[in-house]
Amino acid sequence: MIRPYLGNRTYGPRKYVRITPVEITLFEGAKRPQAVDLWWETSSETDNHGFYVERRTVGADEWSELGFIPTQAPSGTSSKPLSYAYTDRTVSGGKAYEYRLRQVSRDGSVSYSGTLRFDFTDQADITLEQNAPNPFSSSTTIAYTVPVNTPVELEVVDVLGNVVKTLVSGEVQSGYKTIRWDGTDNSGKPVANGTYVCRLKAGDRVEVKRMSLVR
């Protein structure tokens, strides 16, 4: 086969276009009383392994991993929009946080999203005060504070971990609260002398105080 002679050819510089393995088109979040909801969307993914959700307190240098969300794309690749979500229930009152996504490809390469900030400095943690009087012989008063309206469980527990008395169970309004325990169990019978634990639970927060009953 004879090819025609077309003269000398010159070649210009070649352009290499870096293809982003994952296109994150949305990264947003919302603050709740004791949690932060995060959600994000991708328009396409190529060889994606998944996303690490990272958090740090504002002003800190180091990021910590909260959790890993694997890709929804079959074999890590998709040309369709995909949606993801994560909820952080480990926030503390009095702090401000920053969040970001660390996207990891199957070959180990990483990329980062922008950051989101949520401020909890206007919220205090739940607090449980020492009962008074303590020790007590007939009844004692327990005081506690919740910063926002939230479901609460306030229980008296024996040294074996058994719930002796449930004092509060359900949503309470924010503020300073007091309740009296008369030394009886859930059936109304007097409990034995000894050491008991008052346990306050609100979300992932738990506060405890020891109480002594001496008749």
N, CA, C and O of each residue as an XYZ file, in Angstrom:
860
protein
N       0.858     -1.193      0.000
C       0.000      0.000      0.000
C       0.884      1.230      0.000
O       1.816      1.334      0.797
N       0.597      2.142     -0.877
C       1.382      3.363     -1.009
C       0.638      4.503     -0.326
O      -0.526      4.780     -0.614
N       1.349      5.153      0.589
C       0.743      6.297      1.292
C       1.223      7.592      0.637
O       2.396      7.690      0.276
N       0.376      8.558      0.478
C       0.797      9.831     -0.112
C       1.694     10.601      0.833
O       1.513     10.537      2.049
N       2.655     11.327      0.294
C       3.532     12.157      1.097
C       2.836     13.494      1.348
O       2.454     14.193      0.410
N       2.680     13.835      2.621
C       1.957     15.050      2.988
C       2.888     16.127      3.518
O       2.423     17.154      4.011
N       4.165     15.915      3.428
C       5.104     16.920      3.923
C       5.404     16.726      5.394
O       4.844     15.848      6.051
N       6.308     17.571      5.905
C       6.674     17.492      7.314
C       5.513     17.952      8.196
O       4.833     18.928      7.881
N       5.294     17.237      9.306
C       4.233     17.601     10.245
C       4.848     18.171     11.523
O       5.917     17.752     11.967
N       4.160     19.110     12.076
C       4.572     19.648     13.366
C       3.476     19.327     14.370
O       2.288     19.336     14.049
N       3.914     19.040     15.608
C       2.968     18.676     16.658
C       3.046     19.709     17.778
O       4.132     20.026     18.265
N       1.918     20.219     18.173
C       1.873     21.167     19.281
C       1.919     20.443     20.617
O       1.875     19.213     20.661
N       2.009     21.208     21.717
C       2.054     20.588     23.041
C       0.734     19.879     23.340
O      -0.343     20.378     23.014
N       0.840     18.710     23.966
C      -0.362     17.968     24.325
C      -0.899     18.454     25.669
O      -0.131     18.788     26.571
N      -2.190     18.488     25.788
C      -2.830     18.889     27.035
C      -3.351     17.651     27.756
O      -4.119     16.866     27.199
N      -2.922     17.493     28.995
C      -3.398     16.390     29.826
C      -4.412     16.944     30.821
O      -4.066     17.785     31.650
N      -5.620     16.496     30.749
C      -6.693     16.995     31.596
C      -6.873     16.046     32.776
O      -7.148     14.861     32.587
N      -6.718     16.568     34.002
C      -6.909     15.739     35.189
C      -8.403     15.564     35.444
O      -9.142     16.537     35.593
N      -8.822     14.335     35.490
C     -10.237     14.033     35.728
C     -10.457     13.841     37.219
O      -9.853     12.955     37.824
N     -11.313     14.657     37.821
C     -11.624     14.509     39.241
C     -12.431     13.240     39.442
O     -13.474     13.072     38.810
N     -11.971     12.334     40.314
C     -12.665     11.051     40.452
C     -14.078     11.179     41.004
O     -14.950     10.375     40.671
N     -14.313     12.185     41.846
C     -15.636     12.376     42.446
C     -15.995     13.851     42.387
O     -15.238     14.706     42.844
N     -17.150     14.136     41.822
C     -17.631     15.510     41.745
C     -18.677     15.725     42.835
O     -19.822     15.294     42.694
N     -18.282     16.398     43.931
C     -19.215     16.715     45.014
C     -19.891     18.033     44.656
O     -19.250     19.083     44.614
N     -21.186     17.963     44.401
C     -21.922     19.154     43.974
C     -22.639     19.848     45.114
O     -23.091     20.984     44.967
N     -22.749     19.160     46.270
C     -23.458     19.738     47.413
C     -22.880     19.176     48.693
O     -22.697     17.965     48.812
N     -22.588     20.039     49.650
C     -22.175     19.628     50.992
C     -22.775     20.627     51.969
O     -22.313     21.764     52.063
N     -23.805     20.203     52.695
C     -24.529     21.088     53.590
C     -24.800     20.381     54.910
O     -24.564     19.180     55.050
N     -25.297     21.145     55.871
C     -25.598     20.563     57.165
C     -26.590     21.408     57.931
O     -26.916     22.528     57.536
N     -27.063     20.856     59.031
C     -28.016     21.555     59.885
C     -27.721     21.211     61.340
O     -27.384     20.074     61.670
N     -27.853     22.200     62.187
C     -27.586     22.053     63.615
C     -28.870     21.718     64.357
O     -29.907     22.351     64.161
N     -28.776     20.706     65.215
C     -29.870     20.369     66.122
C     -29.387     20.587     67.548
O     -28.199     20.837     67.752
N     -30.288     20.498     68.566
C     -29.855     20.789     69.937
C     -28.626     20.009     70.382
O     -27.746     20.578     71.027
N     -28.540     18.715     70.055
C     -27.398     17.914     70.490
C     -26.834     17.080     69.342
O     -26.330     15.977     69.554
N     -26.922     17.612     68.135
C     -26.448     16.857     66.980
C     -26.241     17.793     65.800
O     -26.731     18.922     65.779
N     -25.500     17.287     64.816
C     -25.329     17.972     63.530
C     -25.634     16.970     62.422
O     -25.054     15.885     62.375
N     -26.544     17.344     61.539
C     -26.875     16.518     60.376
C     -26.101     17.035     59.166
O     -26.136     18.227     58.862
N     -25.413     16.146     58.490
C     -24.660     16.484     57.284
C     -25.216     15.705     56.104
O     -25.642     14.559     56.252
N     -25.212     16.324     54.941
C     -25.601     15.600     53.728
C     -24.827     16.181     52.537
O     -24.473     17.359     52.509
N     -24.587     15.320     51.577
C     -23.863     15.739     50.387
C     -24.317     14.935     49.181
O     -24.913     13.866     49.312
N     -24.023     15.471     48.010
C     -24.412     14.837     46.756
C     -23.237     14.837     45.793
O     -22.410     15.749     45.800
N     -23.179     13.819     44.980
C     -22.170     13.750     43.918
C     -22.890     13.666     42.573
O     -23.953     13.057     42.456
N     -22.286     14.291     41.563
C     -22.866     14.215     40.218
C     -22.299     13.037     39.447
O     -22.955     12.496     38.557
N     -21.055     12.632     39.793
C     -20.426     11.469     39.170
C     -19.327     10.956     40.085
O     -18.780     11.700     40.899
N     -19.013      9.679     39.940
C     -17.955      9.067     40.738
C     -17.181      8.078     39.864
O     -17.757      7.339     39.066
N     -15.856      8.089     40.040
C     -15.002      7.162     39.307
C     -14.043      6.491     40.285
O     -13.219      7.155     40.915
N     -14.157      5.175     40.404
C     -13.288      4.398     41.297
C     -13.300      4.951     42.718
O     -12.259      5.032     43.369
N     -14.469      5.326     43.187
C     -14.584      5.877     44.535
C     -14.679      4.757     45.577
O     -15.378      3.763     45.380
N     -13.971      4.942     46.670
C     -14.072      4.001     47.797
C     -15.100      4.478     48.811
O     -15.888      3.683     49.323
N     -15.094      5.775     49.102
C     -16.061      6.312     50.043
C     -15.594      7.618     50.642
O     -14.673      8.264     50.142
N     -16.268      8.004     51.754
C     -16.033      9.300     52.370
C     -15.808      9.133     53.872
O     -16.586      8.469     54.557
N     -14.752      9.734     54.366
C     -14.548      9.863     55.807
C     -15.101     11.220     56.238
O     -14.764     12.250     55.653
N     -15.944     11.214     57.253
C     -16.437     12.459     57.827
C     -15.460     12.870     58.928
O     -15.204     12.101     59.855
N     -14.921     14.074     58.824
C     -13.927     14.553     59.778
C     -14.435     15.800     60.498
O     -15.218     16.579     59.953
N     -13.965     15.969     61.747
C     -14.400     17.108     62.566
C     -13.230     17.608     63.404
O     -12.342     16.844     63.782
N     -13.251     18.881     63.678
C     -12.322     19.453     64.644
C     -13.011     20.618     65.349
O     -13.930     21.230     64.804
N     -12.560     20.915     66.560
C     -13.057     22.107     67.220
C     -12.398     23.319     66.576
O     -11.243     23.260     66.154
N     -13.132     24.402     66.506
C     -12.612     25.612     65.874
C     -11.373     26.079     66.631
O     -11.394     26.211     67.855
N     -10.311     26.323     65.903
C      -9.056     26.732     66.498
C      -8.049     25.607     66.638
O      -6.863     25.859     66.852
N      -8.511     24.361     66.518
C      -7.607     23.211     66.611
C      -6.959     22.945     65.261
O      -7.500     23.307     64.216
N      -5.788     22.305     65.298
C      -5.080     21.971     64.064
C      -5.466     20.605     63.519
O      -5.579     20.425     62.307
N      -5.668     19.651     64.406
C      -5.886     18.273     63.991
C      -7.360     17.977     63.738
O      -8.241     18.445     64.458
N      -7.601     17.184     62.692
C      -8.939     16.688     62.392
C      -9.066     15.262     62.935
O      -8.092     14.509     62.947
N     -10.257     14.900     63.379
C     -10.514     13.535     63.835
C     -11.598     12.905     62.964
O     -12.495     13.588     62.470
N     -11.494     11.589     62.788
C     -12.478     10.866     61.992
C     -13.695     10.521     62.838
O     -13.568      9.991     63.942
N     -14.866     10.824     62.312
C     -16.106     10.476     62.986
C     -16.702      9.182     62.453
O     -17.291      8.408     63.208
N     -16.552      8.949     61.171
C     -17.156      7.761     60.575
C     -16.823      7.671     59.104
O     -16.320      8.616     58.497
N     -17.113      6.521     58.551
C     -16.861      6.269     57.128
C     -18.160      5.904     56.445
O     -18.904      5.051     56.927
N     -18.434      6.552     55.319
C     -19.617      6.277     54.500
C     -19.141      5.705     53.170
O     -18.539      6.433     52.382
N     -19.391      4.425     52.893
C     -18.926      3.840     51.627
C     -19.708      4.385     50.438
O     -20.840      4.847     50.578
N     -19.090      4.324     49.280
C     -19.763      4.779     48.071
C     -21.003      3.937     47.795
O     -21.063      2.754     48.130
N     -21.979      4.575     47.180
C     -23.174      3.862     46.726
C     -23.038      3.412     45.275
O     -23.889      2.690     44.755
N     -21.957      3.846     44.627
C     -21.776      3.524     43.213
C     -21.319      2.075     43.044
O     -20.395      1.641     43.732
N     -21.941      1.328     42.152
C     -21.482     -0.036     41.888
C     -20.032     -0.035     41.403
O     -19.690      0.655     40.442
N     -19.199     -0.805     42.069
C     -17.762     -0.858     41.737
C     -17.093      0.498     41.849
O     -16.008      0.704     41.304
N     -17.731      1.429     42.553
C     -17.129      2.733     42.776
C     -17.312      3.741     41.662
O     -16.782      4.849     41.746
N     -18.038      3.391     40.632
C     -18.176      4.275     39.474
C     -19.645      4.472     39.124
O     -20.418      3.517     39.044
N     -20.009      5.732     38.918
C     -21.386      6.051     38.539
C     -21.410      7.393     37.831
O     -20.656      8.303     38.178
N     -22.277      7.511     36.840
C     -22.470      8.784     36.152
C     -23.772      9.445     36.582
O     -24.169     10.468     36.024
N     -24.444      8.852     37.586
C     -25.717      9.379     38.069
C     -25.521     10.086     39.414
O     -24.603      9.745     40.161
N     -26.364     11.057     39.725
C     -26.272     11.731     41.033
C     -26.549     10.746     42.179
O     -27.449      9.910     42.089
N     -25.769     10.859     43.243
C     -25.933     10.020     44.421
C     -25.959     10.913     45.654
O     -25.300     11.951     45.698
N     -26.735     10.492     46.662
C     -26.905     11.291     47.877
C     -26.417     10.511     49.098
O     -26.560      9.291     49.172
N     -25.832     11.250     50.060
C     -25.288     10.658     51.270
C     -25.688     11.505     52.481
O     -26.044     12.676     52.346
N     -25.624     10.890     53.667
C     -25.959     11.622     54.889
C     -25.213     11.014     56.071
O     -24.881      9.828     56.081
N     -24.960     11.857     57.062
C     -24.303     11.410     58.301
C     -24.761     12.327     59.430
O     -24.902     13.534     59.234
N     -24.994     11.756     60.616
C     -25.390     12.536     61.787
C     -24.346     12.374     62.885
O     -23.999     11.260     63.276
N     -23.858     13.501     63.369
C     -22.914     13.517     64.490
C     -23.695     13.798     65.765
O     -24.241     14.886     65.948
N     -23.740     12.801     66.643
C     -24.459     12.942     67.914
C     -23.519     13.084     69.103
O     -23.909     12.849     70.246
N     -22.272     13.473     68.824
C     -21.277     13.567     69.888
C     -20.849     15.012     70.159
O     -19.771     15.248     70.704
N     -21.684     15.967     69.785
C     -21.333     17.365     70.023
C     -21.501     17.699     71.505
O     -22.270     17.060     72.222
N     -20.767     18.706     71.936
C     -20.825     19.168     73.319
C     -21.147     20.649     73.346
O     -20.679     21.413     72.502
N     -21.943     21.047     74.317
C     -22.236     22.462     74.484
C     -20.986     23.237     74.834
O     -20.053     22.701     75.433
N     -20.974     24.516     74.452
C     -19.842     25.365     74.751
C     -18.723     25.294     73.731
O     -17.670     25.896     73.944
N     -18.914     24.574     72.620
C     -17.872     24.422     71.616
C     -18.411     24.785     70.236
O     -19.620     24.802     70.001
N     -17.472     25.077     69.327
C     -17.806     25.282     67.916
C     -17.007     24.266     67.108
O     -15.852     23.980     67.424
N     -17.631     23.722     66.061
C     -17.015     22.637     65.296
C     -16.941     22.985     63.821
O     -17.748     23.752     63.296
N     -15.937     22.392     63.164
C     -15.832     22.426     61.714
C     -15.878     20.988     61.190
O     -15.344     20.070     61.814
N     -16.519     20.810     60.043
C     -16.663     19.489     59.426
C     -16.150     19.546     57.988
O     -16.230     20.576     57.318
N     -15.623     18.416     57.537
C     -15.243     18.282     56.136
C     -15.336     16.812     55.738
O     -15.436     15.928     56.589
N     -15.301     16.567     54.431
C     -15.286     15.211     53.890
C     -13.917     14.910     53.322
O     -13.326     15.737     52.627
N     -13.416     13.731     53.616
C     -12.187     13.244     52.980
C     -12.579     12.090     52.066
O     -12.867     10.984     52.524
N     -12.585     12.370     50.766
C     -12.969     11.362     49.788
C     -11.746     10.519     49.434
O     -10.673     11.047     49.142
N     -11.930      9.198     49.466
C     -10.830      8.270     49.207
C     -11.175      7.431     47.979
O     -12.246      6.828     47.906
N     -10.258      7.402     47.021
C     -10.439      6.577     45.828
C      -9.896      5.176     46.071
O      -9.199      4.934     47.056
N     -10.215      4.271     45.183
C      -9.778      2.882     45.343
C      -8.259      2.737     45.247
O      -7.690      1.774     45.760
N      -7.609      3.692     44.593
C      -6.150      3.619     44.491
C      -5.458      4.296     45.667
O      -4.231      4.380     45.702
N      -6.252      4.787     46.645
C      -5.683      5.408     47.835
C      -5.552      6.907     47.776
O      -5.236      7.528     48.791
N      -5.780      7.515     46.629
C      -5.697      8.973     46.529
C      -6.881      9.612     47.260
O      -7.952      9.016     47.377
N      -6.668     10.824     47.743
C      -7.697     11.501     48.540
C      -7.951     12.900     47.999
O      -7.103     13.496     47.335
N      -9.127     13.400     48.298
C      -9.461     14.793     48.041
C     -10.366     15.260     49.167
O     -10.990     14.443     49.844
N     -10.444     16.572     49.374
C     -11.189     17.120     50.491
C     -12.279     18.068     50.011
O     -12.138     18.752     48.997
N     -13.359     18.087     50.765
C     -14.422     19.046     50.496
C     -14.092     20.356     51.193
O     -13.079     20.471     51.882
N     -14.952     21.328     51.006
C     -14.874     22.534     51.815
C     -15.339     22.230     53.236
O     -15.725     21.097     53.526
N     -15.309     23.207     54.112
C     -15.661     23.003     55.511
C     -17.000     23.667     55.849
O     -17.399     24.664     55.248
N     -17.667     23.075     56.826
C     -18.884     23.643     57.400
C     -18.628     23.913     58.878
O     -17.908     23.158     59.532
N     -19.206     24.972     59.400
C     -19.012     25.335     60.811
C     -20.357     25.403     61.525
O     -21.341     25.923     60.999
N     -20.367     24.854     62.752
C     -21.567     24.901     63.587
C     -21.150     25.282     65.005
O     -20.206     24.726     65.566
N     -21.880     26.242     65.565
C     -21.507     26.846     66.840
C     -22.466     26.391     67.939
O     -23.674     26.613     67.862
N     -21.897     25.746     68.971
C     -22.679     25.330     70.128
C     -22.235     26.074     71.390
O     -22.513     25.633     72.505
N     -21.546     27.201     71.212
C     -21.041     27.920     72.371
C     -22.153     28.543     73.205
O     -21.931     28.936     74.350
N     -23.351     28.635     72.629
C     -24.467     29.190     73.385
C     -25.224     28.125     74.162
O     -26.230     28.418     74.807
N     -24.742     26.888     74.100
C     -25.422     25.791     74.793
C     -24.485     25.177     75.825
O     -23.310     24.932     75.552
N     -25.023     24.935     77.005
C     -24.261     24.254     78.045
C     -24.631     22.778     78.054
O     -25.699     22.398     77.574
N     -23.758     21.958     78.594
C     -24.063     20.543     78.741
C     -25.104     20.337     79.828
O     -25.358     21.225     80.642
N     -25.701     19.154     79.829
C     -26.568     18.796     80.941
C     -25.725     18.714     82.204
O     -24.548     18.359     82.151
N     -26.322     19.037     83.319
C     -25.622     18.956     84.600
C     -26.526     18.287     85.628
O     -27.739     18.494     85.646
N     -25.912     17.491     86.470
C     -26.603     16.828     87.570
C     -25.903     17.221     88.854
O     -24.701     16.995     88.998
N     -26.630     17.803     89.786
C     -26.038     18.236     91.040
C     -26.117     17.126     92.080
O     -26.916     16.197     91.967
N     -25.270     17.249     93.090
C     -25.310     16.287     94.183
C     -26.623     16.436     94.942
O     -27.066     17.544     95.246
N     -27.228     15.301     95.237
C     -28.490     15.346     95.968
C     -28.276     15.948     97.351
O     -27.171     15.908     97.892
N     -29.343     16.505     97.916
C     -29.273     17.097     99.249
C     -30.586     16.827     99.991
O     -31.663     17.015     99.425
N     -30.506     16.391    101.240
C     -29.254     16.066    101.954
C     -28.659     14.742    101.484
O     -29.330     13.927    100.851
N     -27.406     14.555    101.805
C     -26.706     13.313    101.486
C     -25.582     13.104    102.500
O     -24.653     13.909    102.564
N     -25.655     12.024    103.299
C     -26.655     10.946    103.314
C     -28.039     11.463    103.748
O     -28.166     12.552    104.308
N     -29.051     10.659    103.477
C     -30.416     11.026    103.864
C     -31.106      9.808    104.470
O     -30.692      8.667    104.264
N     -32.174     10.083    105.224
C     -32.876      8.995    105.911
C     -34.290      8.782    105.410
O     -34.795      7.660    105.437
N     -34.934      9.842    104.954
C     -36.328      9.696    104.509
C     -36.525     10.123    103.058
O     -37.137      9.401    102.272
N     -36.003     11.304    102.701
C     -36.124     11.768    101.318
C     -34.968     12.705    101.003
O     -34.317     13.240    101.901
N     -34.727     12.891     99.713
C     -33.658     13.770     99.259
C     -34.085     14.457     97.971
O     -34.927     13.948     97.232
N     -33.497     15.612     97.713
C     -33.838     16.386     96.519
C     -32.706     16.308     95.502
O     -31.534     16.485     95.836
N     -33.081     16.041     94.263
C     -32.133     15.924     93.159
C     -32.381     17.087     92.197
O     -33.517     17.321     91.785
N     -31.336     17.804     91.846
C     -31.445     18.941     90.931
C     -30.616     18.675     89.678
O     -29.530     18.099     89.743
N     -31.150     19.104     88.543
C     -30.427     18.944     87.284
C     -30.823     20.063     86.323
O     -31.851     20.717     86.495
N     -29.985     20.267     85.312
C     -30.221     21.315     84.324
C     -30.055     20.740     82.926
O     -29.097     20.016     82.654
N     -30.986     21.064     82.044
C     -30.856     20.704     80.625
C     -30.885     22.000     79.820
O     -31.730     22.858     80.080
N     -29.978     22.167     78.840
C     -29.877     23.438     78.116
C     -30.994     23.672     77.110
O     -31.318     24.817     76.795
N     -31.592     22.578     76.596
C     -32.641     22.695     75.585
C     -33.719     21.666     75.877
O     -33.502     20.732     76.649
N     -34.878     21.839     75.261
C     -35.925     20.834     75.387
C     -35.420     19.512     74.829
O     -34.975     19.446     73.683
N     -35.487     18.465     75.631
C     -34.908     17.194     75.196
C     -35.471     16.041     76.009
O     -35.860     16.236     77.161
N     -35.525     14.830     75.429
C     -35.925     13.650     76.205
C     -34.881     13.353     77.284
O     -33.677     13.410     77.031
N     -35.355     13.037     78.477
C     -34.479     12.821     79.626
C     -34.926     11.577     80.372
O     -36.119     11.290     80.474
N     -33.947     10.842     80.893
C     -34.217      9.758     81.835
C     -33.423     10.028     83.102
O     -32.200     10.161     83.066
N     -34.125     10.106     84.216
C     -33.487     10.287     85.517
C     -33.862      9.081     86.362
O     -35.033      8.871     86.681
N     -32.846      8.283     86.725
C     -33.096      7.002     87.387
C     -32.233      6.853     88.628
O     -31.156      7.439     88.742
N     -32.745      6.044     89.557
C     -31.964      5.615     90.708
C     -31.570      4.164     90.455
O     -32.422      3.316     90.190
N     -30.266      3.888     90.540
C     -29.721      2.579     90.197
C     -28.978      2.026     91.411
O     -28.284      2.768     92.107
N     -29.123      0.712     91.669
C     -28.380      0.120     92.780
C     -26.962     -0.230     92.344
O     -26.598     -0.024     91.186
N     -26.165     -0.755     93.263
C     -24.753     -1.014     92.983
C     -24.560     -2.119     91.952
O     -23.469     -2.261     91.400
N     -25.600     -2.902     91.685
C     -25.518     -3.960     90.678
C     -25.948     -3.477     89.295
O     -25.903     -4.232     88.324
N     -26.365     -2.218     89.213
C     -26.773     -1.660     87.931
C     -28.250     -1.796     87.636
O     -28.696     -1.452     86.541
N     -29.023     -2.296     88.599
C     -30.469     -2.445     88.405
C     -31.184     -1.125     88.651
O     -30.877     -0.420     89.613
N     -32.133     -0.788     87.789
C     -32.916      0.430     87.970
C     -33.912      0.200     89.092
O     -34.791     -0.656     88.993
N     -33.766      0.964     90.150
C     -34.641      0.846     91.323
C     -35.853      1.753     91.181
O     -36.978      1.365     91.496
N     -35.606      2.970     90.700
C     -36.682      3.949     90.596
C     -36.463      4.826     89.372
O     -35.367      5.348     89.165
N     -37.490      4.985     88.572
C     -37.454      5.915     87.454
C     -38.147      7.185     87.888
O     -39.354      7.186     88.129
N     -37.395      8.267     87.992
C     -37.936      9.535     88.462
C     -38.475     10.396     87.327
O     -39.483     11.084     87.489
N     -37.806     10.360     86.184
C     -38.241     11.132     85.017
C     -37.984     10.283     83.776
O     -36.923      9.674     83.649
N     -38.941     10.242     82.869
C     -38.766      9.558     81.598
C     -39.638     10.244     80.554
O     -40.858     10.078     80.539
N     -39.001     11.009     79.691
C     -39.739     11.730     78.663
C     -39.119     13.085     78.414
O     -38.112     13.439     79.026
N     -39.717     13.837     77.519
C     -39.171     15.140     77.157
C     -39.452     16.154     78.250
O     -40.562     16.223     78.778
N     -38.442     16.936     78.585
C     -38.584     18.004     79.573
C     -38.196     19.321     78.928
O     -37.435     19.354     77.961
N     -38.723     20.393     79.469
C     -38.388     21.725     78.991
C     -37.017     22.138     79.503
O     -36.573     21.678     80.555
N     -36.362     22.991     78.768
C     -35.037     23.435     79.173
C     -35.104     24.201     80.497
O     -36.117     24.816     80.830
N     -34.008     24.145     81.231
C     -33.934     24.904     82.472
C     -33.487     24.071     83.659
O     -33.041     22.931     83.521
N     -33.619     24.673     84.819
C     -33.206     24.058     86.084
C     -34.398     23.310     86.681
O     -35.492     23.861     86.805
N     -34.168     22.040     87.052
C     -35.251     21.189     87.545
C     -34.872     20.578     88.891
O     -33.696     20.352     89.174
N     -35.875     20.315     89.710
C     -35.662     19.586     90.957
C     -36.735     18.514     91.097
O     -37.858     18.679     90.620
N     -36.381     17.423     91.750
C     -37.324     16.347     92.006
C     -36.929     15.660     93.309
O     -35.749     15.605     93.654
N     -37.903     15.144     94.020
C     -37.642     14.511     95.309
C     -37.749     13.006     95.175
O     -38.647     12.487     94.513
N     -36.819     12.312     95.812
C     -36.896     10.853     95.906
C     -37.108     10.477     97.352
O     -36.363     10.897     98.236
N     -38.138      9.677     97.582
C     -38.520      9.327     98.948
C     -37.958      7.985     99.406
O     -38.389      7.456    100.431
N     -37.013      7.433     98.670
C     -36.403      6.186     99.100
C     -37.224      4.947     98.811
O     -37.036      3.912     99.452
N     -38.139      5.042     97.845
C     -38.948      3.878     97.468
C     -38.591      3.444     96.052
O     -38.001      4.196     95.277
N     -38.976      2.184     95.734
C     -38.726      1.686     94.385
C     -39.931      1.953     93.499
O     -40.864      2.644     93.910
N     -39.920      1.411     92.283
C     -41.003      1.666     91.330
C     -42.343      1.097     91.776
O     -43.390      1.527     91.294
N     -42.320      0.128     92.698
C     -43.573     -0.433     93.211
C     -44.057      0.288     94.458
O     -45.123     -0.032     94.984
N     -43.292      1.254     94.936
C     -43.683      2.016     96.110
C     -43.148      1.472     97.416
O     -43.468      2.004     98.480
N     -42.336      0.416     97.362
C     -41.793     -0.173     98.579
C     -40.484      0.503     98.961
O     -39.696      0.871     98.090
N     -40.246      0.669    100.268
C     -38.984      1.268    100.709
C     -37.800      0.374    100.305
O     -37.867     -0.851    100.408
N     -36.731      1.008     99.851
C     -35.537      0.261     99.474
C     -34.628      0.111    100.693
O     -34.784      0.811    101.693
N     -33.681     -0.812    100.589
C     -32.786     -1.072    101.707
C     -31.756      0.041    101.850
O     -31.469      0.775    100.904
N     -31.207      0.146    103.061
C     -30.112      1.087    103.272
C     -28.946      0.750    102.348
O     -28.757     -0.403    101.962
N     -28.172      1.769    102.001
C     -26.997      1.505    101.179
C     -26.693      2.645    100.229
O     -27.240      3.743    100.339
N     -25.809      2.352     99.297
C     -25.369      3.332     98.298
C     -26.132      3.118     97.002
O     -26.279      1.993     96.525
N     -26.615      4.221     96.444
C     -27.330      4.188     95.174
C     -26.715      5.230     94.234
O     -26.033      6.157     94.672
N     -26.968      5.059     92.956
C     -26.470      5.987     91.950
C     -27.648      6.687     91.291
O     -28.590      6.046     90.824
N     -27.581      8.001     91.262
C     -28.559      8.780     90.503
C     -27.967      8.995     89.120
O     -26.864      9.525     88.994
N     -28.692      8.586     88.077
C     -28.187      8.630     86.705
C     -29.100      9.470     85.828
O     -30.296      9.206     85.712
N     -28.508     10.488     85.214
C     -29.236     11.373     84.302
C     -28.754     11.113     82.889
O     -27.556     11.203     82.619
N     -29.669     10.789     81.982
C     -29.333     10.537     80.579
C     -30.141     11.472     79.685
O     -31.356     11.610     79.831
N     -29.428     12.113     78.751
C     -30.072     12.978     77.763
C     -29.306     12.824     76.463
O     -28.185     13.317     76.342
N     -29.896     12.148     75.490
C     -29.172     11.855     74.264
C     -28.005     10.927     74.567
O     -28.184      9.871     75.173
N     -26.813     11.322     74.145
C     -25.611     10.541     74.415
C     -24.915     10.977     75.698
O     -23.866     10.436     76.047
N     -25.480     11.938     76.394
C     -24.865     12.458     77.612
C     -25.370     11.711     78.834
O     -26.568     11.454     78.960
N     -24.456     11.362     79.734
C     -24.801     10.665     80.967
C     -24.068     11.332     82.124
O     -22.858     11.545     82.054
N     -24.795     11.662     83.183
C     -24.213     12.197     84.407
C     -24.656     11.324     85.573
O     -25.801     10.872     85.614
N     -23.755     11.085     86.520
C     -24.081     10.240     87.663
C     -23.606     10.890     88.957
O     -22.619     11.625     88.976
N     -24.333     10.601     90.042
C     -23.959     11.018     91.396
C     -24.296      9.872     92.354
O     -25.305      9.185     92.189
N     -23.436      9.681     93.355
C     -23.683      8.656     94.370
C     -24.504      9.239     95.513
O     -24.312     10.383     95.924
N     -25.428      8.416     96.016
C     -26.284      8.813     97.121
C     -26.241      7.730     98.201
O     -26.120      6.544     97.893
N     -26.341      8.143     99.459
C     -26.322      7.198    100.580
C     -27.615      7.302    101.361
O     -27.991      8.372    101.839
N     -28.288      6.170    101.479
C     -29.528      6.094    102.249
C     -29.232      5.402    103.570
O     -28.780      4.257    103.592
N     -29.492      6.111    104.688
C     -29.244      5.568    106.028
C     -30.467      5.879    106.886
O     -30.720      7.030    107.241
N     -31.214      4.839    107.208
C     -32.413      5.037    108.033
C     -32.106      4.781    109.500
O     -32.992      4.899    110.346
